[in-house]
Amino acid sequence: MSNINNHGVDMNNKQIKDLYSIEAVQDLSHEAAATISGGVLTFSNLKDGEGIREDFRGRQRSLGRFNNISSWYEVTGKRDWIVYTGVNFTGQSRRLRAGTKGNFTGPFNDNIASAKLA
């Protein structure tokens, strides 16, 4: 019982302490969360990251409102991403390396439709 009480649960009052008052729980920064989860792929509709930005995590069969308008990217975390010119991971593909950012060029500029972690 004492072990449970020391970790935020009071069995007598049936109350749980505030999540952040528990010693092992931390508030993670965006970058730290991205590293733990595998990464975040950020797109912008304009060159050099100007304009509207949106973050994507996990498998994105379609980029929704960012479909075919992405001109810039940034990969946060420790895993690479693969982007595709077609929805559902079809068409031409390009690997985006972890920790990089840049402008899309050639057939990929304004032509990314889906993305997934490599």
N, C-alpha and C positions, 0 to 999 in steps of 0.2 A: 503494500500500500504506500509506503513512504516513497518508493521510487516513482510511482505514478504522481503523487502529490508534488514532487520536486520538478516535474515536467509539465506543469500547467493544468492538471486536472484535480479538482477537489471533489472526491467521491462523496463527502458529506453534504456539500452544498450543490452538487451536480452542476458546477459552473466551470467554464473553460476560460482561462486567462486570455487577455488580448493576445492575438497571434504574435505580434512583434515584441511582447514582453517575455516570450519564451527564449531562453538563451541561444538555442541552436538555429532559430529562424532569423533570416536577414532580409532586408529589402535590397533586391538586386538591381543594378543599373541595367539599362537597355543592352549595353555591350556585354555585360556578364551573363545576362539571360540568353543572349544570342549564342555565346560560346557554349553554354551548357546545353541548349536545345539543338545545337548543330549549326545554327546560323540564321541570319536574316538577309534577304535579298531586297534591296531598296531600288526602286525605279524612279526616274524623273522623266517628265515629258519634254524637257528641254536639255540642250547640251550643258555640260559641266555641272550638272546637278541643280541648275536653276529651275524655277517653275514648280509645279505640283509634284510632290513625292508621295510614294506609298510603299509600305513594307509588306513583304510576303514571307511566309514561313511554311515549310512542308511542301507537299505536292500541290501545285496549282495547275489543274487541267486547263483552266482558262484564266487569263489575267483580268477579266471583267472590264472595268472602265479603262484599264491600262493596256488592253489588247491593241496591238499595232500602233501604239503612240510612244513607246519608250525609246528615248534617245540616249539615256545615261543610266549607269548602274553602280551599286556599291555592295560588296559582299562582306558582311560582318560575321565574325565567328571563325571556326577552324575547318569548315567543310566547304568544298567547291559546290557550285550549282551548274546545272545544264539548262540552257534556255533553247526553245524551239520556235521556229517560225510558224508552225501550225498548232492548233489546239490539240489536246490529248497527246502531247509529246510526239508530234509528227512534224514533218518538214525538215529543213536544215537545222542543225544543232551547233551550239558553241558552248564550250566549257568556260565558266567564269571562276577564276581562282580565288580561294579564300584570302581575305585581306586586301583585295584589289578594288579599284573603281576606275571608271572610264566611260568614254562615249562609245556608243554602238556605231559601227561603220558598215559600209557596203550593204549586202542584202539583209543585215540584221537591224539597221537603223529604222526605227518606226515600224518594225515588222516582227516583234516578239509576241507570241500568243500563248505560250505555256512555259512552265519552269518546274524543276524539281531538284532536290538535293542529290549530289552525285554519289 
